[in-house]
Every structure is written in structure tokens, then in C-alpha cells.
Amino acid sequence: MEENNRIEKLKSENERLRIALEELRILNEIATAISSTLSLEQVMELMIKKCIKHLKTEQCAIMLLDPEDKKRPFHTMIRKADSSQAMLPYRLDVQLMGWMLKNRKPLLINDFSEFNQIRLSPKDSGGIKSVLAAPLLLKGHMIGSLNVFNKRSPGGFTEADTRLLAIIATESAQVIENARLYEEEQALMCMQDEMRIAHKIQTDLLPKSPPTVIGYDIAGASIPATLVGGDYFDFIKIDEHRLALCLGDVSGKGMPAALLMANVQATLRSQAISCGRPCDCLARSNMLLLASTDLERYTTLFYGVLDTREHTLDYCNAGHNHPFVFRKDGEPERLKVGGTVVGCFGATDYSDDKVAMQPGDVLLIYSDGVTEALDDRGEEFGESRLADVMLSSLDDPAESLLLRLIEAARAHAGQAAPGDDMTVVVVKRES
């Protein structure tokens, strides 16, 4: 009798050692995979295959937790089934997911009728006879769960199965987090590359240098708040004596605004040559943009035609900041005539007006990124400061006036991040 007991103890110890050795072998394979150059999907597939094989289950799935999704917090990341059987995918019931979220420890159910914490009917269980789930925990936070369904060997899941799955889940959590960080980094790098390309394309769309016009000194610049922006300026030669001046501000920021800005430029250029009056040009551009633009998007736009023979500016202001004409002798004049923004409403009537450009007069067109630059107290740079800067330097060249104004707005904002694009066009009739 004593000899039989000793033999049984040895068998039991041998079995325990065999299981422990098998666990170590499985974990070593997983650890090797984790430290290799395998992709996230390959590592996850390896883990799932090992779970199906060594835990002798029909299916295995890794589910990730999305805290933002209140209705379906768990999302299946990867799932595998025993290839020898055809079956529908098993899923954790809402009650089971809730239990996992609440308890954050392994869940073992070999018989749903005996698990009194959760009551599932055969219909609710969806074909699941037994389940073993381990939480994916990382620094005390649950990020998902590793689940195996339907133990194929008699007796159901064991405590040894629970221990092994919990260890695998711990390793999986770190792998997933590392992969997430890597994928986020790669996505960010890709986005930055795309933004740099977009910045280059947008820069190429804007005038590289001001036009040379006898009797006039012209300068223009656009500084986006981010890599790409929604501001736009352009110089379009209509004929030997007429030059179109455009400055627009597309609603929004970033890539969507930049794409719409390119559309505005193409539309306006196509209409500038064929339309005689600025009001007609903007009316037709408005309808074209309306047909190809989201109704939530719009553009404020100033469009003027400088006649260098008559020394006049015909203009139409579509909801844009009122440009200034700083007179060499006299009060500044605001250019207000026009209509509403373009690309947002249907057929709209626009008006235009004409102003004379006398020797020494300076036309200033700007976007609201200049006047709305905020300091650390939330105070705007404003039109008053803008006018003061210009009036103190009217004798300077156009480029100097432009740079002085932008520098003044930036100095006002100090260390605050720019809230909007800054775009300025200066046209000075030489004395």
C-alpha cells in the first residue's frame, strides 16, 4: 500500500513537472517571438495558435478594449479556430465582458449552469460550452482580454490552463502596447511626411515672387499657422495694363482648408480672364465653388483689378476683412463694397467699386490672422495697431512694410502659438 502511494506521488510529480516544462517551452517560444522582428499580427497569431494547440480548444480570440465605445467596448483584434472543425466564431456575451471589466482577473467557466454569477441561456451562450478568459493588464489598466472557447478534452479547463493563459496574457499586453506605440509613431511620421509634401505643393501654388509692374512696388506673403493653411493670395496678369490681386481665407485649418484653397485658386484663375468686372468674377466663382464644396465650408475673398494705365483699382469684397488704402495725403480708406462669402450660398448679387491710386498711396490686403493675433492676456493685435504700423512706415518699400507688419503682429503674440494663418499683400504706387 505504501509502495503504491509512493508510486502515485511520483507519477503526480512527474506529471506536474511535465506540465511545468511544457509551460516553460511555450513561454520560451512566445518570448522568442516577442523579441524577434515578427510583426504584431504574426506574434498574435503565434500566441493564439499555441493557446489552441496546448490548451486543446476550439477557438481563441484576442479582444481589445476601447474605453470610448460605451456600447461595444471590446473589439476583436484577431481570432483563430481549430482548422479541423467548421464553426461560427464565438464571442463573449455582454455579461461576460462586464464581468471581466469589473473583476479584471481570469474567468473560468466549464458549465454555465453552475456559474451562478452569470446566467446565460443556451441561446445567449452562442454555442459556447466552456470559456477561459484572461485580462490583458498593463500597469494596472485593462486593455483587453485573451479568450479561449470550448475545451476539447474531457474535464474542461483546469487551474493549470488558467495559470498558463494568464502568463500568456501578461506577455501579450506588453506586445500590444509596444505595437500600438510603434504604429502610432509610424502613422505620425507618415502624416508628417504627407504634411511636408502638402506644404511643398501649397507653397508652389502661391506666387514665388511679386510681379514686376512699372510704377508700382508689390509684395505678398502667406505664413500658415501649421505646415499647411487655408489662406490664399495671388497675382493674375489679365493683360498688359491690368493685374488681378486676390486674397482669400478658407474656413477651417489644416489639410481640408488647404485642399479647398487650391480649389478656390483654380476657380478664380479660370474666371479672372473671362470676366470683365470683379463682381461678375466673384458671382461666377461663387456658383462654381458651391457646386464642388461642402456647404459647411466657405471662403472670404477680396478680388481687385489694378489698372496700371488709369491707376485705378476695381474691387469686390466677398465677406473679407476690409482692406486699407493708406493715402499719401489724407485719411485711410476702407474697401467694403462687395457681398457675402463665396462657396456657401446660392446665386448671390455682388457689387464692385473703384478707387484711385495716387502716387505714394499704399493698398494693404490682409487676413484676420494678422489682426486677431492674441497676446498672453487674450488681447488682439487689432486694426488700430495695424494702421499705426503702416502709417509710421508709408515711405518704406512694399516688402519692408509687409515684414514690419507681420513682425509687429508676432511680437504682440509673443510666445503664444499662432492661432491662424497670416497673409498680407502690399501694393504701393511709387511717387
Buried (B, 14 or more C-beta within 10 A) or exposed (E): EEEEEEEEEEEEEEEEEEBEEEBEEBBEEBEEBBEEEBEBEEBBBBBBEBBBEBBBBBBBBBBBBEEEEEEEBBEBBBBBBBEEEEEEEBBBBEEBBEBBBEEBBBBBBBEBEEBEEBEBEEEBBBBBBBBBBBBBBBEEEBBBBBBBBBBEEEEBBBEBBBBBBBBBBBBBBBBBBEBEEEEEEEEEEEEEEEBEEBBEEBEEBBBEEBBEBEEBBBBBBBBBBBBBBBBBBBBBEBEEEBBBBBBBBBBBBBBBBBBBBBBBBEBBBBBBEEBEBBBBBBBBBBBBBBEEBEEEBBBBBBBBBBBBEEBBBBBBBBBBBBBBBBBBEEEBBEBEBBBBBBBBBEEBEBBBBBBEBBEBBBBBBBBBBBBBBBBEEEEBBBBEBBBEBBEEBBEBBBBBBBBBBBEBBBEBBEEEEBBBBBBBBBBBBEE
